């Protein structure tokens, strides 16, 4: 059976693609403006979708509960 460790090397610490930081390294950090409308999908996998607590069009505050889990 083939063994990477028998070669004296291994796959070290994952993949390291180029970061291309030089494209933005001299630009200042900017805040992204808030949007007036945001779509939050409540069914994100094969499980039961979350039960919405707010209605479409409601204004929500930061940290406000918008949906309750409805199973696994």
PyMOL Python script that loads the backbone (N, CA, C, O; Angstrom):
from pymol import cmd

cmd.read_pdbstr("""\
ATOM      1  N   UNK A   1       0.840  -1.186   0.000  1.00  0.00           N
ATOM      2  CA  UNK A   1       0.000   0.000   0.000  1.00  0.00           C
ATOM      3  C   UNK A   1       0.882   1.246   0.000  1.00  0.00           C
ATOM      4  O   UNK A   1       1.899   1.278   0.693  1.00  0.00           O
ATOM      5  N   UNK A   2       0.514   2.253  -0.754  1.00  0.00           N
ATOM      6  CA  UNK A   2       1.296   3.487  -0.858  1.00  0.00           C
ATOM      7  C   UNK A   2       1.164   4.300   0.424  1.00  0.00           C
ATOM      8  O   UNK A   2       0.064   4.457   0.954  1.00  0.00           O
ATOM      9  N   UNK A   3       2.283   4.813   0.919  1.00  0.00           N
ATOM     10  CA  UNK A   3       2.290   5.580   2.158  1.00  0.00           C
ATOM     11  C   UNK A   3       3.086   6.866   1.942  1.00  0.00           C
ATOM     12  O   UNK A   3       4.281   6.809   1.654  1.00  0.00           O
ATOM     13  N   UNK A   4       2.437   8.024   2.079  1.00  0.00           N
ATOM     14  CA  UNK A   4       3.116   9.309   1.900  1.00  0.00           C
ATOM     15  C   UNK A   4       4.260   9.492   2.882  1.00  0.00           C
ATOM     16  O   UNK A   4       5.279  10.093   2.542  1.00  0.00           O
ATOM     17  N   UNK A   5       4.104   8.987   4.085  1.00  0.00           N
ATOM     18  CA  UNK A   5       5.120   9.178   5.114  1.00  0.00           C
ATOM     19  C   UNK A   5       6.391   8.397   4.803  1.00  0.00           C
ATOM     20  O   UNK A   5       7.463   8.751   5.293  1.00  0.00           O
ATOM     21  N   UNK A   6       6.292   7.348   4.002  1.00  0.00           N
ATOM     22  CA  UNK A   6       7.484   6.588   3.651  1.00  0.00           C
ATOM     23  C   UNK A   6       8.399   7.378   2.725  1.00  0.00           C
ATOM     24  O   UNK A   6       9.578   7.044   2.600  1.00  0.00           O
ATOM     25  N   UNK A   7       7.888   8.413   2.077  1.00  0.00           N
ATOM     26  CA  UNK A   7       8.691   9.249   1.190  1.00  0.00           C
ATOM     27  C   UNK A   7       9.431  10.345   1.946  1.00  0.00           C
ATOM     28  O   UNK A   7      10.263  11.043   1.367  1.00  0.00           O
ATOM     29  N   UNK A   8       9.137  10.502   3.227  1.00  0.00           N
ATOM     30  CA  UNK A   8       9.774  11.540   4.007  1.00  0.00           C
ATOM     31  C   UNK A   8       9.069  12.882   3.910  1.00  0.00           C
ATOM     32  O   UNK A   8       9.537  13.862   4.491  1.00  0.00           O
ATOM     33  N   UNK A   9       7.967  12.951   3.199  1.00  0.00           N
ATOM     34  CA  UNK A   9       7.198  14.190   3.097  1.00  0.00           C
ATOM     35  C   UNK A   9       5.736  13.874   3.361  1.00  0.00           C
ATOM     36  O   UNK A   9       5.316  12.718   3.320  1.00  0.00           O
ATOM     37  N   UNK A  10       4.990  14.895   3.625  1.00  0.00           N
ATOM     38  CA  UNK A  10       3.552  14.707   3.793  1.00  0.00           C
ATOM     39  C   UNK A  10       2.843  15.923   3.228  1.00  0.00           C
ATOM     40  O   UNK A  10       3.474  16.910   2.849  1.00  0.00           O
ATOM     41  N   UNK A  11       1.564  15.840   3.178  1.00  0.00           N
ATOM     42  CA  UNK A  11       0.739  16.962   2.741  1.00  0.00           C
ATOM     43  C   UNK A  11       0.700  17.935   3.904  1.00  0.00           C
ATOM     44  O   UNK A  11      -0.034  17.715   4.867  1.00  0.00           O
ATOM     45  N   UNK A  12       1.469  18.998   3.833  1.00  0.00           N
ATOM     46  CA  UNK A  12       1.707  19.862   4.974  1.00  0.00           C
ATOM     47  C   UNK A  12       0.735  21.036   5.053  1.00  0.00           C
ATOM     48  O   UNK A  12       0.782  21.937   4.217  1.00  0.00           O
ATOM     49  N   UNK A  13      -0.127  21.029   6.034  1.00  0.00           N
ATOM     50  CA  UNK A  13      -0.962  22.173   6.412  1.00  0.00           C
ATOM     51  C   UNK A  13      -1.900  22.679   5.322  1.00  0.00           C
ATOM     52  O   UNK A  13      -2.133  23.886   5.255  1.00  0.00           O
ATOM     53  N   UNK A  14      -2.428  21.854   4.501  1.00  0.00           N
ATOM     54  CA  UNK A  14      -3.463  22.252   3.561  1.00  0.00           C
ATOM     55  C   UNK A  14      -2.957  22.922   2.300  1.00  0.00           C
ATOM     56  O   UNK A  14      -1.760  22.924   2.015  1.00  0.00           O
ATOM     57  N   UNK A  15      -3.887  23.492   1.548  1.00  0.00           N
ATOM     58  CA  UNK A  15      -3.603  24.146   0.277  1.00  0.00           C
ATOM     59  C   UNK A  15      -3.413  25.633   0.524  1.00  0.00           C
ATOM     60  O   UNK A  15      -4.157  26.230   1.302  1.00  0.00           O
ATOM     61  N   UNK A  16      -2.432  26.234  -0.123  1.00  0.00           N
ATOM     62  CA  UNK A  16      -2.144  27.659   0.059  1.00  0.00           C
ATOM     63  C   UNK A  16      -2.156  28.376  -1.291  1.00  0.00           C
ATOM     64  O   UNK A  16      -1.097  28.612  -1.872  1.00  0.00           O
ATOM     65  N   UNK A  17      -3.345  28.727  -1.798  1.00  0.00           N
ATOM     66  CA  UNK A  17      -3.397  29.444  -3.076  1.00  0.00           C
ATOM     67  C   UNK A  17      -2.864  30.864  -2.905  1.00  0.00           C
ATOM     68  O   UNK A  17      -2.814  31.372  -1.785  1.00  0.00           O
ATOM     69  N   UNK A  18      -2.466  31.511  -4.000  1.00  0.00           N
ATOM     70  CA  UNK A  18      -1.989  32.890  -3.888  1.00  0.00           C
ATOM     71  C   UNK A  18      -3.104  33.802  -3.382  1.00  0.00           C
ATOM     72  O   UNK A  18      -4.263  33.636  -3.760  1.00  0.00           O
ATOM     73  N   UNK A  19      -2.758  34.753  -2.537  1.00  0.00           N
ATOM     74  CA  UNK A  19      -3.761  35.616  -1.916  1.00  0.00           C
ATOM     75  C   UNK A  19      -4.061  36.871  -2.719  1.00  0.00           C
ATOM     76  O   UNK A  19      -5.133  37.455  -2.556  1.00  0.00           O
ATOM     77  N   UNK A  20      -3.158  37.300  -3.574  1.00  0.00           N
ATOM     78  CA  UNK A  20      -3.328  38.514  -4.392  1.00  0.00           C
ATOM     79  C   UNK A  20      -3.617  39.735  -3.532  1.00  0.00           C
ATOM     80  O   UNK A  20      -4.415  40.586  -3.924  1.00  0.00           O
ATOM     81  N   UNK A  21      -2.993  39.835  -2.384  1.00  0.00           N
ATOM     82  CA  UNK A  21      -3.230  40.961  -1.481  1.00  0.00           C
ATOM     83  C   UNK A  21      -2.727  42.275  -2.053  1.00  0.00           C
ATOM     84  O   UNK A  21      -3.181  43.345  -1.649  1.00  0.00           O
ATOM     85  N   UNK A  22      -1.797  42.201  -2.985  1.00  0.00           N
ATOM     86  CA  UNK A  22      -1.255  43.432  -3.550  1.00  0.00           C
ATOM     87  C   UNK A  22      -2.322  44.246  -4.291  1.00  0.00           C
ATOM     88  O   UNK A  22      -2.143  45.444  -4.505  1.00  0.00           O
ATOM     89  N   UNK A  23      -3.411  43.617  -4.677  1.00  0.00           N
ATOM     90  CA  UNK A  23      -4.479  44.323  -5.384  1.00  0.00           C
ATOM     91  C   UNK A  23      -5.206  45.311  -4.483  1.00  0.00           C
ATOM     92  O   UNK A  23      -5.722  46.316  -4.972  1.00  0.00           O
ATOM     93  N   UNK A  24      -5.261  45.051  -3.185  1.00  0.00           N
ATOM     94  CA  UNK A  24      -6.036  45.907  -2.277  1.00  0.00           C
ATOM     95  C   UNK A  24      -5.253  46.381  -1.062  1.00  0.00           C
ATOM     96  O   UNK A  24      -5.824  47.039  -0.192  1.00  0.00           O
ATOM     97  N   UNK A  25      -3.976  46.072  -0.975  1.00  0.00           N
ATOM     98  CA  UNK A  25      -3.229  46.369   0.244  1.00  0.00           C
ATOM     99  C   UNK A  25      -3.120  47.857   0.554  1.00  0.00           C
ATOM    100  O   UNK A  25      -2.924  48.220   1.714  1.00  0.00           O
ATOM    101  N   UNK A  26      -3.239  48.724  -0.435  1.00  0.00           N
ATOM    102  CA  UNK A  26      -3.134  50.165  -0.204  1.00  0.00           C
ATOM    103  C   UNK A  26      -4.492  50.849  -0.077  1.00  0.00           C
ATOM    104  O   UNK A  26      -4.550  52.066   0.104  1.00  0.00           O
ATOM    105  N   UNK A  27      -5.575  50.097  -0.168  1.00  0.00           N
ATOM    106  CA  UNK A  27      -6.917  50.678  -0.066  1.00  0.00           C
ATOM    107  C   UNK A  27      -7.371  50.697   1.388  1.00  0.00           C
ATOM    108  O   UNK A  27      -7.070  49.769   2.138  1.00  0.00           O
ATOM    109  N   UNK A  28      -8.094  51.744   1.800  1.00  0.00           N
ATOM    110  CA  UNK A  28      -8.590  51.782   3.181  1.00  0.00           C
ATOM    111  C   UNK A  28      -9.735  50.787   3.377  1.00  0.00           C
ATOM    112  O   UNK A  28     -10.427  50.430   2.423  1.00  0.00           O
ATOM    113  N   UNK A  29      -9.926  50.349   4.610  1.00  0.00           N
ATOM    114  CA  UNK A  29     -11.048  49.474   4.943  1.00  0.00           C
ATOM    115  C   UNK A  29     -12.329  50.293   4.868  1.00  0.00           C
ATOM    116  O   UNK A  29     -12.379  51.416   5.368  1.00  0.00           O
ATOM    117  N   UNK A  30     -13.362  49.736   4.247  1.00  0.00           N
ATOM    118  CA  UNK A  30     -14.633  50.441   4.092  1.00  0.00           C
ATOM    119  C   UNK A  30     -15.747  49.631   4.730  1.00  0.00           C
ATOM    120  O   UNK A  30     -15.734  48.401   4.695  1.00  0.00           O
ATOM    121  N   UNK A  31     -16.700  50.324   5.308  1.00  0.00           N
ATOM    122  CA  UNK A  31     -17.896  49.661   5.839  1.00  0.00           C
ATOM    123  C   UNK A  31     -18.887  49.458   4.702  1.00  0.00           C
ATOM    124  O   UNK A  31     -19.059  50.325   3.844  1.00  0.00           O
ATOM    125  N   UNK A  32     -19.524  48.317   4.710  1.00  0.00           N
ATOM    126  CA  UNK A  32     -20.550  48.034   3.715  1.00  0.00           C
ATOM    127  C   UNK A  32     -21.851  48.639   4.219  1.00  0.00           C
ATOM    128  O   UNK A  32     -22.228  48.401   5.367  1.00  0.00           O
ATOM    129  N   UNK A  33     -22.548  49.413   3.396  1.00  0.00           N
ATOM    130  CA  UNK A  33     -23.793  50.019   3.866  1.00  0.00           C
ATOM    131  C   UNK A  33     -24.878  48.958   4.092  1.00  0.00           C
ATOM    132  O   UNK A  33     -24.898  47.918   3.433  1.00  0.00           O
ATOM    133  N   UNK A  34     -25.770  49.243   5.032  1.00  0.00           N
ATOM    134  CA  UNK A  34     -26.902  48.354   5.264  1.00  0.00           C
ATOM    135  C   UNK A  34     -27.839  48.409   4.069  1.00  0.00           C
ATOM    136  O   UNK A  34     -27.961  49.444   3.413  1.00  0.00           O
ATOM    137  N   UNK A  35     -28.488  47.313   3.793  1.00  0.00           N
ATOM    138  CA  UNK A  35     -29.466  47.270   2.707  1.00  0.00           C
ATOM    139  C   UNK A  35     -30.855  47.422   3.306  1.00  0.00           C
ATOM    140  O   UNK A  35     -31.075  47.097   4.473  1.00  0.00           O
ATOM    141  N   UNK A  36     -31.778  47.910   2.516  1.00  0.00           N
ATOM    142  CA  UNK A  36     -33.136  48.101   3.026  1.00  0.00           C
ATOM    143  C   UNK A  36     -33.930  46.796   3.013  1.00  0.00           C
ATOM    144  O   UNK A  36     -34.943  46.675   3.703  1.00  0.00           O
ATOM    145  N   UNK A  37     -33.476  45.829   2.237  1.00  0.00           N
ATOM    146  CA  UNK A  37     -34.195  44.567   2.134  1.00  0.00           C
ATOM    147  C   UNK A  37     -33.191  43.424   2.174  1.00  0.00           C
ATOM    148  O   UNK A  37     -32.163  43.462   1.498  1.00  0.00           O
ATOM    149  N   UNK A  38     -33.497  42.416   2.968  1.00  0.00           N
ATOM    150  CA  UNK A  38     -32.612  41.274   3.113  1.00  0.00           C
ATOM    151  C   UNK A  38     -33.451  40.008   3.058  1.00  0.00           C
ATOM    152  O   UNK A  38     -34.492  39.930   3.711  1.00  0.00           O
ATOM    153  N   UNK A  39     -33.022  39.026   2.300  1.00  0.00           N
ATOM    154  CA  UNK A  39     -33.742  37.760   2.174  1.00  0.00           C
ATOM    155  C   UNK A  39     -32.988  36.698   2.969  1.00  0.00           C
ATOM    156  O   UNK A  39     -31.805  36.456   2.731  1.00  0.00           O
ATOM    157  N   UNK A  40     -33.685  36.067   3.917  1.00  0.00           N
ATOM    158  CA  UNK A  40     -33.075  35.045   4.769  1.00  0.00           C
ATOM    159  C   UNK A  40     -33.804  33.725   4.532  1.00  0.00           C
ATOM    160  O   UNK A  40     -34.937  33.565   4.986  1.00  0.00           O
ATOM    161  N   UNK A  41     -33.176  32.769   3.825  1.00  0.00           N
ATOM    162  CA  UNK A  41     -33.830  31.477   3.631  1.00  0.00           C
ATOM    163  C   UNK A  41     -33.919  30.718   4.956  1.00  0.00           C
ATOM    164  O   UNK A  41     -32.936  30.638   5.692  1.00  0.00           O
ATOM    165  N   UNK A  42     -35.074  30.170   5.257  1.00  0.00           N
ATOM    166  CA  UNK A  42     -35.274  29.451   6.519  1.00  0.00           C
ATOM    167  C   UNK A  42     -35.101  27.946   6.361  1.00  0.00           C
ATOM    168  O   UNK A  42     -34.977  27.233   7.357  1.00  0.00           O
ATOM    169  N   UNK A  43     -35.090  27.458   5.141  1.00  0.00           N
ATOM    170  CA  UNK A  43     -34.821  26.051   4.867  1.00  0.00           C
ATOM    171  C   UNK A  43     -33.479  25.946   4.178  1.00  0.00           C
ATOM    172  O   UNK A  43     -33.376  26.238   2.986  1.00  0.00           O
ATOM    173  N   UNK A  44     -32.437  25.533   4.903  1.00  0.00           N
ATOM    174  CA  UNK A  44     -31.096  25.556   4.336  1.00  0.00           C
ATOM    175  C   UNK A  44     -30.521  24.170   4.073  1.00  0.00           C
ATOM    176  O   UNK A  44     -29.412  24.065   3.549  1.00  0.00           O
ATOM    177  N   UNK A  45     -31.228  23.118   4.416  1.00  0.00           N
ATOM    178  CA  UNK A  45     -30.745  21.768   4.166  1.00  0.00           C
ATOM    179  C   UNK A  45     -31.958  20.853   4.057  1.00  0.00           C
ATOM    180  O   UNK A  45     -33.082  21.336   3.925  1.00  0.00           O
ATOM    181  N   UNK A  46     -31.753  19.565   4.108  1.00  0.00           N
ATOM    182  CA  UNK A  46     -32.870  18.643   3.914  1.00  0.00           C
ATOM    183  C   UNK A  46     -33.780  18.534   5.129  1.00  0.00           C
ATOM    184  O   UNK A  46     -34.816  17.873   5.059  1.00  0.00           O
ATOM    185  N   UNK A  47     -33.418  19.163   6.235  1.00  0.00           N
ATOM    186  CA  UNK A  47     -34.243  19.114   7.443  1.00  0.00           C
ATOM    187  C   UNK A  47     -35.474  20.002   7.334  1.00  0.00           C
ATOM    188  O   UNK A  47     -35.719  20.627   6.303  1.00  0.00           O
ATOM    189  N   UNK A  48     -36.234  20.044   8.403  1.00  0.00           N
ATOM    190  CA  UNK A  48     -37.454  20.851   8.457  1.00  0.00           C
ATOM    191  C   UNK A  48     -37.074  22.331   8.512  1.00  0.00           C
ATOM    192  O   UNK A  48     -36.213  22.707   9.308  1.00  0.00           O
ATOM    193  N   UNK A  49     -37.698  23.188   7.679  1.00  0.00           N
ATOM    194  CA  UNK A  49     -37.378  24.617   7.714  1.00  0.00           C
ATOM    195  C   UNK A  49     -37.730  25.239   9.064  1.00  0.00           C
ATOM    196  O   UNK A  49     -38.617  24.755   9.768  1.00  0.00           O
ATOM    197  N   UNK A  50     -37.034  26.306   9.415  1.00  0.00           N
ATOM    198  CA  UNK A  50     -37.320  27.032  10.654  1.00  0.00           C
ATOM    199  C   UNK A  50     -38.682  27.705  10.549  1.00  0.00           C
ATOM    200  O   UNK A  50     -39.150  28.008   9.452  1.00  0.00           O
ATOM    201  N   UNK A  51     -39.311  27.935  11.689  1.00  0.00           N
ATOM    202  CA  UNK A  51     -40.631  28.580  11.757  1.00  0.00           C
ATOM    203  C   UNK A  51     -40.432  30.087  11.918  1.00  0.00           C
ATOM    204  O   UNK A  51     -39.869  30.524  12.922  1.00  0.00           O
ATOM    205  N   UNK A  52     -40.886  30.895  10.943  1.00  0.00           N
ATOM    206  CA  UNK A  52     -40.680  32.344  11.053  1.00  0.00           C
ATOM    207  C   UNK A  52     -41.405  32.941  12.251  1.00  0.00           C
ATOM    208  O   UNK A  52     -42.525  32.542  12.570  1.00  0.00           O
ATOM    209  N   UNK A  53     -40.759  33.900  12.913  1.00  0.00           N
ATOM    210  CA  UNK A  53     -41.333  34.610  14.049  1.00  0.00           C
ATOM    211  C   UNK A  53     -41.807  35.993  13.607  1.00  0.00           C
ATOM    212  O   UNK A  53     -42.732  36.553  14.196  1.00  0.00           O
ATOM    213  N   UNK A  54     -41.179  36.536  12.580  1.00  0.00           N
ATOM    214  CA  UNK A  54     -41.570  37.842  12.046  1.00  0.00           C
ATOM    215  C   UNK A  54     -42.309  37.636  10.730  1.00  0.00           C
ATOM    216  O   UNK A  54     -42.210  36.578  10.108  1.00  0.00           O
ATOM    217  N   UNK A  55     -43.044  38.649  10.316  1.00  0.00           N
ATOM    218  CA  UNK A  55     -43.791  38.581   9.062  1.00  0.00           C
ATOM    219  C   UNK A  55     -43.018  39.301   7.963  1.00  0.00           C
ATOM    220  O   UNK A  55     -42.168  40.147   8.242  1.00  0.00           O
ATOM    221  N   UNK A  56     -43.315  38.964   6.731  1.00  0.00           N
ATOM    222  CA  UNK A  56     -42.710  39.647   5.586  1.00  0.00           C
ATOM    223  C   UNK A  56     -43.022  41.131   5.688  1.00  0.00           C
ATOM    224  O   UNK A  56     -44.175  41.514   5.882  1.00  0.00           O
ATOM    225  N   UNK A  57     -42.012  41.957   5.559  1.00  0.00           N
ATOM    226  CA  UNK A  57     -42.189  43.407   5.627  1.00  0.00           C
ATOM    227  C   UNK A  57     -41.951  44.001   6.997  1.00  0.00           C
ATOM    228  O   UNK A  57     -41.853  45.221   7.124  1.00  0.00           O
ATOM    229  N   UNK A  58     -41.852  43.161   8.048  1.00  0.00           N
ATOM    230  CA  UNK A  58     -41.569  43.675   9.395  1.00  0.00           C
ATOM    231  C   UNK A  58     -40.168  44.280   9.445  1.00  0.00           C
ATOM    232  O   UNK A  58     -39.256  43.827   8.752  1.00  0.00           O
ATOM    233  N   UNK A  59     -40.017  45.293  10.261  1.00  0.00           N
ATOM    234  CA  UNK A  59     -38.697  45.842  10.544  1.00  0.00           C
ATOM    235  C   UNK A  59     -38.105  45.048  11.692  1.00  0.00           C
ATOM    236  O   UNK A  59     -38.760  44.842  12.713  1.00  0.00           O
ATOM    237  N   UNK A  60     -36.869  44.599  11.529  1.00  0.00           N
ATOM    238  CA  UNK A  60     -36.214  43.822  12.584  1.00  0.00           C
ATOM    239  C   UNK A  60     -34.992  44.568  13.093  1.00  0.00           C
ATOM    240  O   UNK A  60     -34.370  45.346  12.369  1.00  0.00           O
ATOM    241  N   UNK A  61     -34.666  44.317  14.334  1.00  0.00           N
ATOM    242  CA  UNK A  61     -33.518  44.951  14.978  1.00  0.00           C
ATOM    243  C   UNK A  61     -32.366  43.945  15.053  1.00  0.00           C
ATOM    244  O   UNK A  61     -32.574  42.735  14.966  1.00  0.00           O
ATOM    245  N   UNK A  62     -31.171  44.460  15.214  1.00  0.00           N
ATOM    246  CA  UNK A  62     -30.004  43.599  15.355  1.00  0.00           C
ATOM    247  C   UNK A  62     -30.189  42.703  16.576  1.00  0.00           C
ATOM    248  O   UNK A  62     -30.530  43.183  17.657  1.00  0.00           O
ATOM    249  N   UNK A  63     -29.965  41.407  16.405  1.00  0.00           N
ATOM    250  CA  UNK A  63     -30.076  40.456  17.497  1.00  0.00           C
ATOM    251  C   UNK A  63     -31.482  39.929  17.722  1.00  0.00           C
ATOM    252  O   UNK A  63     -31.677  39.042  18.553  1.00  0.00           O
ATOM    253  N   UNK A  64     -32.465  40.453  17.000  1.00  0.00           N
ATOM    254  CA  UNK A  64     -33.850  40.017  17.174  1.00  0.00           C
ATOM    255  C   UNK A  64     -34.039  38.620  16.587  1.00  0.00           C
ATOM    256  O   UNK A  64     -33.507  38.314  15.520  1.00  0.00           O
ATOM    257  N   UNK A  65     -34.793  37.781  17.279  1.00  0.00           N
ATOM    258  CA  UNK A  65     -35.125  36.449  16.794  1.00  0.00           C
ATOM    259  C   UNK A  65     -36.025  36.582  15.577  1.00  0.00           C
ATOM    260  O   UNK A  65     -37.042  37.273  15.631  1.00  0.00           O
ATOM    261  N   UNK A  66     -35.664  35.926  14.477  1.00  0.00           N
ATOM    262  CA  UNK A  66     -36.503  35.990  13.281  1.00  0.00           C
ATOM    263  C   UNK A  66     -37.142  34.646  12.957  1.00  0.00           C
ATOM    264  O   UNK A  66     -38.126  34.595  12.219  1.00  0.00           O
ATOM    265  N   UNK A  67     -36.593  33.547  13.504  1.00  0.00           N
ATOM    266  CA  UNK A  67     -37.164  32.225  13.256  1.00  0.00           C
ATOM    267  C   UNK A  67     -36.743  31.271  14.367  1.00  0.00           C
ATOM    268  O   UNK A  67     -35.679  31.418  14.968  1.00  0.00           O
ATOM    269  N   UNK A  68     -37.607  30.285  14.624  1.00  0.00           N
ATOM    270  CA  UNK A  68     -37.316  29.249  15.626  1.00  0.00           C
ATOM    271  C   UNK A  68     -37.042  27.930  14.912  1.00  0.00           C
ATOM    272  O   UNK A  68     -37.698  27.614  13.920  1.00  0.00           O
ATOM    273  N   UNK A  69     -36.084  27.163  15.406  1.00  0.00           N
ATOM    274  CA  UNK A  69     -35.834  25.850  14.805  1.00  0.00           C
ATOM    275  C   UNK A  69     -37.062  24.968  14.953  1.00  0.00           C
ATOM    276  O   UNK A  69     -37.797  25.059  15.936  1.00  0.00           O
ATOM    277  N   UNK A  70     -37.270  24.125  13.973  1.00  0.00           N
ATOM    278  CA  UNK A  70     -38.476  23.307  13.928  1.00  0.00           C
ATOM    279  C   UNK A  70     -38.106  21.829  13.798  1.00  0.00           C
ATOM    280  O   UNK A  70     -38.704  21.120  12.989  1.00  0.00           O
ATOM    281  N   UNK A  71     -37.162  21.365  14.555  1.00  0.00           N
ATOM    282  CA  UNK A  71     -36.701  19.982  14.470  1.00  0.00           C
ATOM    283  C   UNK A  71     -35.246  19.943  14.050  1.00  0.00           C
ATOM    284  O   UNK A  71     -34.522  20.929  14.183  1.00  0.00           O
ATOM    285  N   UNK A  72     -34.823  18.791  13.541  1.00  0.00           N
ATOM    286  CA  UNK A  72     -33.414  18.627  13.153  1.00  0.00           C
ATOM    287  C   UNK A  72     -33.220  18.885  11.703  1.00  0.00           C
ATOM    288  O   UNK A  72     -32.099  18.792  11.204  1.00  0.00           O
TER     289      UNK A  72
END
""", "prot")
cmd.dss("prot")
cmd.show_as("cartoon", "prot")
cmd.util.cbc("prot")
cmd.orient("prot")
